[in-house]
């Protein structure tokens, strides 16, 4: 028990120390993809989801796992459709994105960090001016996920597919072990999914 408390406190402390190290880096042309028209809080539609997904198995499986975090079934399904769409659009594993969200905000839409990062994926406001539009609201579901996925994709490209370093950059804690390991742990356990065995 004490070891768990110590680990949690160590993570929180290291996050506080490193979060202010986040800074804007020019995005590669392939990831400069924030659309200026997406300013609403609307979720991805079934049609948009279906264009990316082969079936609804992923949606059903992840909905069961997410229920304890987002009890409302309509909100939960809208959230998952949007996560899936934005992740695939950015060339990311949707389970990785869910893992990042769990670690970053605990699935709290209106989460704000001590350094001012906002929403599900804890996006810093400076990204609006750097790659978006002044009308973008980082608490809006699709806007937050679009920014977060775009930024994470940028860091993966920058680190040539090295998830450990990309996650460190995303969190502003490059070189530290705690944050990437927390995401990896969630990705491997809570959100692991393979189409052949969705319930495993």
C-alpha positions as CSV (number, residue, x, y, z in Angstrom):
1,X,0.0,0.0,0.0
2,X,2.8,2.5,0.9
3,X,4.6,1.6,-2.2
4,X,1.5,2.4,-4.3
5,X,1.0,5.7,-2.5
6,X,4.7,6.5,-3.0
7,X,4.5,5.7,-6.7
8,X,1.4,7.9,-7.2
9,X,3.0,10.8,-5.3
10,X,6.2,10.4,-7.3
11,X,4.3,10.5,-10.6
12,X,2.3,13.6,-9.5
13,X,5.5,15.3,-8.3
14,X,7.4,14.5,-11.6
15,X,4.4,15.7,-13.6
16,X,4.4,19.0,-11.7
17,X,8.1,19.5,-12.4
18,X,8.0,18.6,-16.0
19,X,4.6,19.9,-17.3
20,X,6.0,23.4,-17.6
21,X,8.7,22.1,-20.0
22,X,6.0,21.7,-22.7
23,X,6.7,24.0,-25.6
24,X,5.5,24.4,-29.2
25,X,7.5,22.8,-31.9
26,X,6.7,23.4,-35.6
27,X,4.6,20.5,-36.8
28,X,5.7,18.5,-39.8
29,X,3.7,19.2,-42.9
30,X,2.1,15.8,-42.6
31,X,0.6,16.6,-39.2
32,X,-0.6,20.2,-39.8
33,X,-4.1,19.0,-40.0
34,X,-6.3,21.0,-37.5
35,X,-9.4,21.9,-39.5
36,X,-10.6,25.5,-39.0
37,X,-14.3,24.4,-39.3
38,X,-14.4,22.0,-36.4
39,X,-15.3,24.4,-33.6
40,X,-18.4,22.6,-32.2
41,X,-18.8,20.2,-29.4
42,X,-20.5,17.6,-31.6
43,X,-19.4,14.0,-31.6
44,X,-18.4,12.0,-34.7
45,X,-21.6,10.7,-36.4
46,X,-22.3,7.0,-37.0
47,X,-21.6,7.6,-40.7
48,X,-18.2,9.0,-40.0
49,X,-17.4,6.2,-37.6
50,X,-18.6,3.6,-40.0
51,X,-16.3,5.0,-42.7
52,X,-13.3,4.2,-40.4
53,X,-14.5,1.0,-38.7
54,X,-15.3,-2.4,-40.1
55,X,-17.9,-3.1,-37.5
56,X,-19.2,-2.1,-34.1
57,X,-17.3,-4.7,-32.0
58,X,-14.7,-2.2,-30.9
59,X,-17.4,0.2,-29.9
60,X,-19.3,-2.3,-27.8
61,X,-16.1,-3.8,-26.2
62,X,-14.7,-0.4,-25.2
63,X,-18.0,0.9,-24.0
64,X,-18.2,-1.8,-21.4
65,X,-14.7,-0.9,-20.2
66,X,-15.4,2.8,-20.1
67,X,-18.7,2.6,-18.2
68,X,-17.1,3.2,-14.8
69,X,-15.6,6.5,-16.1
70,X,-18.5,7.7,-18.3
71,X,-21.7,6.2,-16.9
72,X,-24.1,7.8,-19.4
73,X,-24.4,5.4,-22.4
74,X,-25.1,8.1,-25.0
75,X,-22.2,10.3,-23.9
76,X,-19.9,7.2,-23.7
77,X,-20.7,6.1,-27.2
78,X,-20.3,9.5,-28.7
79,X,-17.0,9.9,-26.9
80,X,-15.8,6.5,-28.2
81,X,-16.9,7.1,-31.8
82,X,-15.0,10.4,-31.7
83,X,-11.8,8.9,-30.2
84,X,-11.8,6.1,-32.8
85,X,-12.3,8.5,-35.7
86,X,-9.7,11.0,-34.6
87,X,-7.2,8.4,-33.7
88,X,-7.4,6.5,-37.0
89,X,-7.4,9.8,-38.9
90,X,-4.1,10.7,-37.2
91,X,-2.7,7.2,-37.8
92,X,-2.8,6.3,-34.1
93,X,-4.1,3.2,-32.2
94,X,-7.4,4.2,-30.6
95,X,-6.4,2.1,-27.6
96,X,-3.3,4.2,-27.2
97,X,-5.4,7.4,-27.3
98,X,-7.7,6.0,-24.6
99,X,-4.7,5.2,-22.5
100,X,-3.3,8.7,-22.9
101,X,-6.7,10.2,-21.9
102,X,-7.0,8.0,-18.9
103,X,-3.6,9.0,-17.6
104,X,-3.9,12.7,-18.6
105,X,-7.4,13.5,-17.4
106,X,-9.1,10.4,-16.1
107,X,-11.8,11.0,-18.8
108,X,-12.8,14.3,-17.4
109,X,-13.9,16.6,-20.2
110,X,-13.3,19.8,-18.3
111,X,-10.0,18.9,-16.6
112,X,-7.5,21.7,-16.2
113,X,-3.9,21.0,-15.1
114,X,-1.9,23.4,-12.8
115,X,-0.1,24.5,-16.0
116,X,-3.3,25.3,-17.9
117,X,-3.6,22.2,-20.1
118,X,-7.2,21.5,-20.9
119,X,-9.7,18.8,-21.6
120,X,-9.5,15.0,-22.2
121,X,-6.1,15.1,-23.8
122,X,-4.7,18.0,-21.7
123,X,-3.9,20.3,-24.6
124,X,-2.0,23.4,-23.8
125,X,-3.7,26.6,-25.0
126,X,-0.7,27.8,-26.9
127,X,-1.5,25.2,-29.5
128,X,-4.6,27.1,-30.6
129,X,-2.5,30.0,-31.9
130,X,0.2,27.8,-33.2
131,X,-1.8,25.3,-35.3
132,X,-5.5,26.1,-34.9
133,X,-7.9,28.9,-34.9
134,X,-8.9,31.4,-32.2
135,X,-12.5,30.1,-32.2
136,X,-11.4,26.6,-31.2
137,X,-12.5,25.6,-27.7
138,X,-10.2,23.0,-26.2
139,X,-13.0,21.7,-23.9
140,X,-15.1,20.7,-27.0
141,X,-14.9,17.0,-27.5
142,X,-13.9,16.8,-31.1
143,X,-11.6,19.8,-31.0
144,X,-9.7,18.5,-28.0
145,X,-9.3,15.0,-29.5
146,X,-8.2,16.5,-32.9
147,X,-5.5,18.6,-31.3
148,X,-4.3,15.8,-29.0
149,X,-4.1,13.2,-31.7
150,X,-2.4,15.6,-34.1
151,X,0.2,16.6,-31.5
152,X,0.9,13.0,-30.5
153,X,1.2,12.0,-34.2
154,X,3.7,14.9,-34.6
155,X,5.8,13.6,-31.7
156,X,5.7,10.0,-33.0
157,X,6.9,11.3,-36.4
158,X,9.6,13.4,-34.8
159,X,10.8,10.4,-32.7
160,X,10.6,8.0,-35.7
161,X,7.9,5.8,-34.1
162,X,9.5,5.6,-30.6
163,X,6.4,5.6,-28.4
164,X,8.4,6.1,-25.2
165,X,10.1,9.3,-26.3
166,X,6.9,10.5,-28.1
167,X,4.9,10.1,-25.0
168,X,7.5,11.9,-23.0
169,X,7.4,14.8,-25.3
170,X,3.6,14.9,-25.3
171,X,3.6,15.1,-21.5
172,X,6.6,17.5,-21.3
173,X,8.6,14.9,-19.4
174,X,11.0,13.6,-22.1
175,X,13.6,11.3,-20.5
176,X,11.5,10.5,-17.5
177,X,10.1,6.9,-17.2
178,X,7.0,7.4,-15.1
179,X,4.5,8.9,-17.6
180,X,5.3,6.7,-20.7
181,X,5.2,3.6,-18.4
182,X,1.8,4.6,-17.0
183,X,0.4,4.9,-20.5
184,X,2.0,1.6,-21.6
185,X,0.5,-0.1,-18.6
186,X,-3.0,1.1,-19.5
187,X,-2.5,0.3,-23.1
188,X,-1.4,-3.3,-22.4
189,X,-4.1,-4.0,-19.7
190,X,-7.2,-1.9,-19.6
191,X,-7.5,-1.0,-23.3
192,X,-5.8,-4.0,-25.0
193,X,-7.9,-5.1,-28.0
194,X,-7.5,-7.4,-30.9
195,X,-10.3,-8.0,-33.4
196,X,-9.9,-11.8,-33.2
197,X,-10.4,-11.8,-29.4
198,X,-12.1,-8.5,-28.4
199,X,-12.9,-9.6,-24.9
200,X,-9.3,-10.6,-24.0
